[in-house]
């Protein structure tokens, strides 16, 4: 194989990786702006947060709905991937569960910024709730099963119920009232722990 063939075969890979990183930066920037200013925030605010021009955002996401769906899916995927990673790297499954729930709190608070749109009549948002459940309930269940199997939490905890409970505790977050959802969720997770 010639050097030209090797260069041609290797050339697109870095650009694809760069494109993925750039898209990830856009999605994370959009999520931050949505939490701070709502989903109707100007695209120029998202572009400024990401350090790109508005044309770059429109090239990736032609409509606001495309951007909202992409932000939601990106966050769900990051959370789904975090569960097994935490199980592999934390000292024990209870610690992994606690850290994952902490990330889930961040997700739920961000999702509240998207709530009005996600509950709209636009059919492009309809599959997102099912997608959320299909991707995240099994991850939470895996963490609960591992922690229970290690004798660290009470057995029989339902992943969906726990996630709904965390969501309920996060409902007051983001408003202009003194309310620390993370502290309350920490108390909930501590209550799962078996002592002595």
HELIX and SHEET records of a PDB file:
HELIX    1   1 UNK A    3  UNK A   37  1                                  35    
HELIX    2   2 UNK A   43  UNK A   50  1                                   8    
HELIX    3   3 UNK A   54  UNK A   60  1                                   7    
HELIX    4   4 UNK A   64  UNK A   89  1                                  26    
HELIX    5   5 UNK A   93  UNK A  118  1                                  26    
HELIX    6   6 UNK A  123  UNK A  125  5                                   3    
HELIX    7   7 UNK A  127  UNK A  149  1                                  23    
HELIX    8   8 UNK A  159  UNK A  170  1                                  12    
HELIX    9   9 UNK A  181  UNK A  192  1                                  12    
END                                                                             
